Amino acid sequence: MTANVVIDCHMHIYPTKSLGREEKQTYDVWEYGHKPEVRLSKYDGDLDDALQAIRESGTSKAVAMSHLLVTIANLRGNTEPSGRSTNQAIDTEVKIAQMLNDSNVSICELARKHAELVPFIIIDPYALSPDESEARLREMVANHGARGVKLHPVIQQFFPSDKRMWPTYRTCVELGIPILSHSGAARGSKQYAEPRAFVEVLREFPKLTLVLAHLGGAAWQQTLEVARKYQNAYFDCSEVIEWVGAPSAPTFRELAQLIKDVGPQRVMMGTDFPWYDLDRTIELVKALPILSEEEKEGILGTNATHILGI
């Protein structure tokens, strides 16, 4: 099977190879349990690597997101703002706001120069006030060509139902742009991004296109319940498709059945590059049991043209 359109809906680009290499080495994918044969990408993840991976895999378009989320977690020290002194907290959040703006502008500029890339920007409820976030989102869409928003509630340490995010959700609906959010288990008692954590958002914003990455990750057994109740929930299969068979991951057949039950037209191929390779992920999608060739072609690209407007 050769898909007519191949779209990676989940790619990160780092400013340098060394930064990408460092963050790949320090980021712990723990939630699925031990699986020694996981195949990580050979790439470090800068622009040259991303473009080379796109060419090698025959990918038409790739949703490009900033590298910044892990950096933000390191800057914050993985603590809530209340855990620091007032001056330290203010200084840190000012830095984050500036870093976010610079990174968002940078990813949009890369997309201006490289037609293969579709830019998604980061919104962070700690960096700007709700009104400021709304204004920044509008400005990034109008003046820089941003095509969507990326969230990582676990690293950013907020619940999707946080009312500070309401203006962002409303603006995304108004502008017709999607949100792609990390979903999966979190260490500790605060389950920021399991599929059920998105229920209030999906209910209150039925016209919002909300993509839950990784099909719920290690919390994948919640995914079908959410999908059946909320038709505005969509999914990508990044990461989880590489971890099939791990203790807290589905088997390959369970993953295919989950996609079938959710509705294959609501699932997209994503890689989470540079953690995982484009050509490898494409081959894994092609190898999924149960699904028809037409359904696999949809996952590989056609679905993204409709869901993300690419």
Number of C-alpha atoms within 10 A of each C-alpha: 8 11 19 13 18 27 29 29 30 26 27 24 25 24 17 14 16 13 16 20 17 11 16 19 10 9 10 8 12 12 17 20 14 14 14 8 9 13 13 15 19 12 20 23 27 20 18 16 19 24 17 11 21 22 14 11 16 17 22 16 21 27 22 29 28 23 22 19 21 17 15 21 16 12 14 19 12 14 13 13 16 8 12 14 10 11 8 12 16 14 11 18 18 15 15 22 19 13 16 22 17 11 20 24 19 17 26 26 15 17 20 15 9 13 11 19 25 25 28 31 26 22 24 24 18 19 20 20 14 19 14 14 23 21 15 16 24 17 13 20 18 12 11 18 18 23 24 26 21 22 23 23 22 24 19 21 19 21 19 23 16 11 13 19 21 18 18 25 26 16 17 24 17 11 15 15 21 22 23 24 23 24 31 29 22 18 10 7 7 13 20 26 28 27 27 18 18 20 18 12 18 23 14 13 17 14 18 22 23 26 25 26 31 27 32 25 29 24 23 22 17 16 23 18 13 20 19 13 12 14 16 19 24 24 31 30 26 26 23 26 25 22 25 19 19 19 14 18 24 23 16 19 14 16 22 20 18 18 26 17 12 22 16 23 21 22 29 35 31 30 30 25 27 25 25 21 23 30 17 16 24 23 12 14 19 20 14 19 14 14 16 13 15 14 19 26 23 25 30 28 25 22 24 25 15 12 20 21 12 16
